[in-house]
Amino acid sequence: MLPFSVFITVDYLNIYIVFAIFLILWIIIPFIRGYFLKKINKDDVQNIAIGISKSSELEKLYKKLIVLVHPDKNLDKIDIAIEYTQLLNDNRYNYAQLKELEEKIKTTF
C-alpha cells in the first residue's frame, strides 16, 4: 500500500495529462461529432451566404405571399390556397424557395 503523502504531492506532468484529457473530452470530441453529424443542404448554404441583409426582404416577401394565398381570401381556389400556404410556411426562412413560390403564385392567382 502506498503512503498517503504520494497522493498529496503535485506532479505537473499528471496535471497536463488530466488537462489534455479534459480538453479532448469537453471540446474536441463534441466538435468532431457535430461536424460529422451535421448535414448542411444547399438551401442552408444559400441562406447563410445571403445573410442578415436579406432578412427584412425575406419577411416582407413572406408576408406579401401569405396574404395573396390565404385561404380566406381565395374561397374559389381553397384547395390550392391551402397547399400554397403550407408550402410558404415550410419555406418561411428560405429566400430562394420563396422566390420560386412567388413565380408560381403569380401564375396561379
N, C-alpha and C positions, 0 to 999 in steps of 0.2 A: 504494500500500500504506500502511495506517495505521501510525503509530508504536506501539511496544509500550506506551507509557505510556497510551494511550487505553483499553486493555483493563484496566489496573490501577486506574484511577480508579473510585470508587464513586459511582454515580448513584442517589440514593434513589428516584427515580421508577421506575427499572428494577427495584429490589428489590420495590417494591409491585406492579408488574406481574407479576413472577415469582411473588410470594406469592399474588396473586389467581388466576393460572393453576393453581398448585399446589392452592389451595383448591377450585377448580372441579373439577379432575380427581380429587382424592383424596376429597373429602367430598360435594360436591353431586351430581355425576353418578351415583355409585353409589346415593345415597339416592333420587334421582328414578327411576332404573332399577328399584330394588327396589320402590318404591311402585307403579309401573305394572305390574310383572310379577307381584307377589304377588296371589294370588286368595284371598280370605277367604270361606268359605262361612258359612251361617247357624249351623251347629253350632259352628264355631270361635268365633264371637262369643258364643254362649251359654256356652261353656266359659270364656271369658275373663271374662264377667260373673259366673259362678258363683264363680270364683276359687279360691284356695287353701283356703278354709274347707271346701269340699266334697271336698277330695282324700282325706281319710280315709274319708268316706262312700262315695266312688267306689270306693276299694279294697275296702271291706267288701262293697259291693253286688256288685262283680265276683267276688270270692271266693265269696260265697254262691251266686251264679248258676252259676258254673262247677262248683261241687260238685254242684248239683242236676242239671245236664245232662250230666255227664261220661259218656262212652260206656261206661266200665267199670261204672258204677252202673245203667245203663239198657240192659241187654242185649236186652230185648224190643223196645225202640224205638231201636236203634243208629243207623239212618239219620237219624232226626230229631235224635238227640243229637249226632251229628257235625255236622249242619247248624247247630244252635244253638251248638255250641262254636266253630265258625268265625265265626259272627256275633258272638259275645261277644268273641272275640279281635280281630276287626276294629274293634269299637267299644269297646275296653277303656278308653279315656280320654274317652269321650263319655257324660256323665252322662244327658243326655236320651234318647239311644238305649238306654242300659242300662235306664232306667225303662220304656221301651216294651217292650223284650225281657222284662223281668220280668213284665209283664202277660201276654204271650204264653206264657211258660214256665209260669206258674201255671195257665193254662187247658189246656196240653198235658200237663203231667206231674202 
